[in-house]
Amino acid sequence: MAAPNQLHTLKKERNSLLRHCFVPAEFSFGVTIPLLKNKHGDIASSDMYRGTVSKLFERVLLDVFGDYLQSNILQYGFKKDVGCVNALSTFNESVRYFTYRGSRVYCVSLDANKASGI
């Protein structure tokens, strides 16, 4: 966890960006320094590495503006207090609803995590 003076510096930076409605061009570029989550896991897997400072900045923006952001109620990713369990519950209820009424249900799934091609 960051030291109190580092958090104070980040807070001052965030407030300055918000006050001046400005985000430096450098924020659109980054250097990724791999920080392994578990030294006993598969180091070739991108899932084994922690997020970067840009993730911290995104989290700060979400904390500041989260109450003003809206999305469809059926969006579960990248949203506070909802996730995979909510998506699966909606899926199960939808399948149950249509099959109970005699309809066929077709499903397609995509693992977008691996779709980047990198």
Secondary structure as UniProt FT lines:
FT   HELIX           4..20
FT   HELIX           25..28
FT   TURN            39..40
FT   TURN            43..44
FT   HELIX           46..48
FT   HELIX           53..65
FT   HELIX           66..68
FT   TURN            73..74
FT   TURN            77..78
FT   TURN            80..81
FT   HELIX           84..100
FT   TURN            101..102
FT   HELIX           112..114
FT   TURN            115..116
//
